[in-house]
Amino acid sequence: MWAKFFFERFWESTQRNELFVCMPFHQEFDKRFSTIVEPSAREAGFEKAARVDQSTEGNVITDKIWDGIANCKMVLVDLTDDPQSKGHVNGNVLLELGVAQAMREPSAVVIIRDEDPKTADFDVRGLTINRPGGGKLSKEWLKDLLCASVRNHNWSESKRVKAAAESIDEIGLVLMWEIGRRPKDWRHFNTVGQPAEVKLAVLRLMDLGILRLGTGGPSAPTEHAYHWTPFGDQVIKHLGINMMTMPEFEKTPGYPQAVKDRDKYVESRKRLQDGMRSTSGIAPGTNP
């Protein structure tokens, strides 16, 4: 799939805590990945380092690459000369770097190269290319580089977050201010009984990836609530809306109604469960 079409359709509202690695497929780089890159990534706080040739999904390889660039926390691009390319940077890696440049912030893309950066291809020489001391990649050096990059990376300042923040209508902003900044476990809501303009604003926030719809699963398929996504949290942060502590929330005008709504939900859930038990021959208020 063309990269632009992929990002328009499949850019997720969360980021996997993974380091996506762009490097040549060659036995020298295989060893480099397994002995240096992967352990360095884990020590820097990533769940894993991901390379597209390790995936077993039955999908087009370029789609896997676009997915890694878009949806992993950070991207590592290795511009070390490829033995298969007669001492030049691998062409596929250069393409992946170009896509990463177009779609991710500079702070989310880390570039390394064993050779002198001045000897790289002309169009990439002006980028910040990190070279290990002595031109030899080590686990300790890469771990320190990744740790520093993670500290400097701020998702809330990305262009995608900024574009979403500038696309929110006034009702969406009110929802973020009144509900989105509440403490954990008090932020989900539904629009039953709400006016049409509120429901439209919620749909708009879903289109932007700021909200998602969660259901009760197989045990309660008709239950539903809207939840703020990790991407939505970054939009809230970008807008300068500070999260409330529980004591702060308890002082707001919306807290008493939130308590009533919660108690009402608990009571209706209990009635529903008791009704299901009675039809199954189980005494209400008991566990099957």
N, C-alpha and C positions, 0 to 999 in steps of 0.2 A: 504494500500500500504506500502511496505517496505520503511522505512524512507530514505534510501540512494537513492532509485529510485525517491521518491518524490522530494528531493532536487535537483537531477540532471535535473528534468523536469520542476518543478513549482516554483523555487526560483525566485521571482520577482525582477525587476530592480528598485523598489522603496520600501520604508518602511512606513507602516501605523503608524501614530503617536498614537499608542496604547500600553498599557501595557498588555502583555499576561500573564495570571495567571495560574499557575499549583498548584492545591490544591485538596484535597479530596472532593467528593460529599457527604456532610453530613449536617444536619441542623445547627450544630454548626459552620461549615465553611461557610454555606450560609449566616448566619448573619454576620460573620466576613468579608465576601466579601462585602456585601451591605452597612454595616455601617462604615467600616474602610478602606478597600482596595480601593474600587471604588472612594469614595470622596478624598482619599489621592492622587490617581493617577491623578485626574482632577486638584487638587491644585498644583501638581508638573508639570503640563503643558501637560499631555496627553489628547487626545480627550476622551478617555474612558479606562476603564479596561475591558479586554475581557476574559471570561471564556467559555470553549467549550460547556458546557451544556446550555448556553444561545443562541446558534446559532440555527436558524430554517432551515438552508440549508439542503436539502436532500442529504447529502454526508456521506461517511464513517467517523466515529468519529475520527479515528486515522489520517485521512487525514486533518481534521480540526485542530487537535493538531499540526501536522507537519507544516501546513500553519501558525499557530499562532507563533510557535517557529521561523520559517524562516523569516516571513514578517512583524512582529510587531517590533516596535522600540526597545523595551526591554522585557525581560522575568523575571517574579517574581516567584520564586519557594518556596512554603511554606512547610518546612520539620517538622512542628509541628506534634506531635504524633496524629495519627488518632484513635478515639474511636472505630471504626469498626475493626481496626487492632490490638486490644488488647494492646494498648499502644506503638505501633511501627509506624514508618513512613509508609505512604501509598505506596504500591508497584508500583502503576501506576505513582505516582508522582516521584518516584525514576527513573523509566524508562524515563520519560519526562526530568528529570534533565540530564540523561546520553546523550540523544539526543541533548539537548541544549549545553552541554559541547562539544560535537563533532562538532557542526555546528556553534556555535556563539562564539564571543570573551568573555573573562571573564568579561570585562567591561559592556557587554550587558545582563548579567545574575546576578540577585540579589537573594540571598538566605536568608530566614529568618526562625527562629525556636524559639518557646516560651521556650522550655526546654534547659537545658545545652547542647551546641553543642558536648561536649565530650561523651554524652550518645547516640548520633546518630549512625547509622550503620557505621561499620568500614571504608568502602570505601569512605565515604563522610566526615569523621571527619577532614581530612586535608584541606578541602575547607574553604573559608571564609564564615562562617555562622554568620549572624547578629542576635543577641538576644536583644529584647527590655528590657529596665530596669525593673527589678522586674518580668521578665518573662511574661509580659502582654502586648500584642500588643495594641498600641494606634494610633490614626489618626495622631497626631502631630509628633510622632517618625517616623512613616512610611513615611510621607510626606518629612521630612528632609532627610531621607535615600535615597528616590527616587530622590530628587533634587540634592543631592550630586552625585548620580550615573549618572544622566543625564549629569552633568558638566564633569564628568570624561570619558564619553563614546565618542569615536572618531571613527566613521564609516570608515573614510578614511584609518585607520591603520588595518582594519580587514584582515584576511587571504584571504577572497574571493576577496577583492579589490586588494590586493597584487598579487594574482594569475592572475587576469585579466590584471593588469598593466604589468606583465611580459610576457603576451601573445600577445601584440600589435606589429604589424610590423612597419617598418619605415614610410610608407605612412600614417598609422593610427596616428602615433605620429605627423606627419606634420599637419594632419587635426585637431588634438586636439590643436596644438600650434597656427595655423592660424585662425581656426574658433571656436573651443571649448571654447576659453578664451575670446571671444568677449562679449560685454555687452548684456543684455537681449534684445530680439527682433531683434538681429542681428546675432544670432547663428544658425538659421535653414538654410538648404541648400538642393539642390538636385544635382544629378549627370548627368543631361542631357548634352550631349556633352563632358563629361569627358572620359578620356581613361579607358580601361578595368581594369588596375591595381588599379585605384582609386575606381572604382565600387566594385572590389573584397575586397579592404580594408574596405569599408563601410559595406559590408555584414559581414565581420569578426567582426567589431565593434558591429553590430546588434546581432550576435551570442553570443558575450560576455555580452550583456545587456547594452552596453554603449550608443548605439543609438536606436531609435525607429522610425518607419515610421508613420507620421501623414498625414491624408487626409483632404480635404476641407469639408467632411461630405456630407449629402444629397444634399445640394445646389451646391456643386462643387466636385463631386466624383472623377474627373480625376486630381484634383490638389493634389500635394503631396510634402512633404518636410521631411527631416530627422531632428530629434530633439535629443538633449542630455538628457539622463535620469538622475534622481537623483543619481543613482548608477554611471553613467558615470561622473557626477560632482565630486563624491568622488574619482574616479580613476584619474581624472585630478588633484585634490588636492594632492593625494598621490604622483604623479609624480613631484610635486613641480612647476606645471604650474599655475602661478598667473592670476586671472581674470583681464581683462582690464577695466578701467573706460572709459566713452564715450570720454573724451578729449584725452586719450591715443590712443583709437581706431582711432580717426579722424586723427592722425598723422602717421598711418601705411600705407604702400603701398597698402594694400588691401581695404582700405576704399572707394576710388573713384569707384572701380569696384563694391563694395557692394551697393553703392548708385545707380549706373547705373542699376544693376540687380533688385533692389527694384522698381525703376521707370519703368523699362520695364515690370515687373510683374503687377504693378498697371495699366499701360496702356492696357496690354493684357487682364486683368481682366475686365476692363471697356468695351473693345470691345466685349468680350464674353457676358457680361450682356446686352449690348445694342442689340446684335444680338438675344438674348433670348427674350428681350422685343418686338423687332420688329416682331418676329414670333408669339408673343402672341397678337399683335395688340396694344401694348403700345408704346408710343413715346419714342425714345432713350433719355437717360439722365434724365428720370423722374422715380419716384417711382410708382409701381403699386398700 
